[in-house]
Amino acid sequence: QRVFQSIPLRPQRIFILGAGFFKRVFINTLLSIAALFTSEKVIDRIRFVELEDVKKDVEDESLPVYVGGQGGGLRSHEDLIAWIKMRLETIYRVPDI
């Protein structure tokens, strides 16, 4: 849970797409173990879904291009690198003690 709280994002949902039966069993096993160390609220946000279900909840502007979205405003690899650098520069730095 500390790791989840340290992420500068607060995802409301975590979608898992394209997981077959064995992958679902494996992931559910991992989630069962993770549930011992995190709150139920975090675990409840994780869902196995199909792409159509994601498109109902997520705007096309935020979906990756390879699933028919607009890529979240990132048109190229260079845009992604620039966005990551910008985000890293804005993270609060903890002073040395």
Residue pairs with C-beta under 8 A, 6 or more apart in sequence:
1 37
1 38
1 39
1 42
4 38
4 42
8 87
8 91
11 45
12 45
13 45
13 47
13 57
14 45
14 46
14 47
15 47
15 49
15 53
15 54
16 27
16 46
16 47
16 48
16 49
17 49
17 50
17 51
17 54
19 27
19 48
24 48
27 48
31 43
31 46
34 43
35 43
51 67
54 63
54 67
55 63
55 68
58 69
60 68
60 69
60 70
61 69
61 70
61 72
61 73
62 69
62 70
62 72
63 69
63 70
63 71
63 72
64 71
64 72
65 71
73 79
74 80
74 83
